[in-house]
Amino acid sequence: MQKRRVFLSELAYALGIALLALGTALMEKANFGVSMVVAPAYVLHLRLAQISPAFTFGVAEYMVQALLLVVLSVVLRKFKLSALFSFVTALIYGAALDVAMRLLGGLPAEGAAWRLGEYAVGLLLCATGVAFLFHTYIAPEAYELFVKELAGRYGWRIDRVKTVYDLCSCALGVLLSFLFFGFGRFEGVKLGTVLCALVNGWLIGRIGQVLESAFEFKDGLALRALFNR
């Protein structure tokens, strides 16, 4: 049996954030629809950026996640330290997303072939990023923490909670699109969003299996207990 190489979980966190930011930026560039998870933040960004260019996609991301963490604290009736760490992750991801958006700003945005390629690569990068984040102890973004904590609080199956959350996020994205841009016009939530919802979970699982067959994830720092509070 081939010996697996050691991969630091802290490095998995950093790489996961970077890949997720690049993948999201590519999917946004393709304009086939972003993932359901980020759709509300993206639609909010599109509307408020018309008022102030400072309201970037990354800023919208960590503002929506901050609100989600407040809702989580109200539901749980307590504030957990992991929520604070999760917001720090949201800030890091938001900054990385804005950098990725600027770096990819010069890519072609016209032509079906280019856009399909950007969407496909973006989807693959996002799934790989999430797969890496599943192999680290550092607090995830608010989206994942909300699902995990809610399922644990009420003893619900996490996959069902995730499905309901994704559907609610998609519905909120559609509602915001109609509210900001009028009925009949979809912004953010498009055909690519539906495709992402259908294949993303399967893709993350397959990539995770490849990573686990090639690497043994170990902590480089003794901080796991701190992030589990």
Phi, psi and omega in degrees: 000131182291133181286133180279145177278149179281133178233121183292134181293331177292323176291325177298323178296310181297316181292322179298316179298314182296314181294321179295319179295314179297317181295317179296319179297321179293319179294322177295320180296322181293332177062035172258000182116132177275175180292157181300327185297319184262359184303313180300317179295322181293315179296320177298318177300314181302320182285312185285336176294338176291335178270316180217120178299343180290344181274079184281172176302317180297319178297315178300322181300308184282341174288317177295319179293325177297317178297320179296322179291327175295315178300318179299317180297322178293316180296317181282344182062029174196158178256124179257145180299330180298332178293322178294316178297324179296322178292324176298318176299319178298320178296315180297315180295318179300317178294317179296323180294318179295321177296316180296321179298320179289319181296325183264006183298334182271358180291149178300139180240009181240151180096129184299321182297313179299313184295320177296319177297315178298319180295314183297314179295319179298317179298317180295318179294319179298315180296320178294319178300315179295320178300319176294319181294335176288349182248032176223153179272347183293142187307132178282182175294167184299327181302309181290321180295320180300312180297313182297313183290322180294318178296318179292323182295319185251003178071028179272157175291130187294328180292325178288319177298320179297317179297314179296319180297316180299318179295319178295321179296319178296315180298320179295320177299317178295317180298315179295322178298315178295319182294318184274326189238359176096156180292146179089355179241117180261124176240125179088310180265106183222194183301323179296331177295316179295316179299318178300318180297326183285323189249347189296315180298315178297317182295317178299317180298317181292318179295321177300320178296320178296316180298318182289333177283336183262331188230152170249113185276123180227152179282135175268339181235149180272067184237003185302317182298325180296321183279352179263007181281000000 
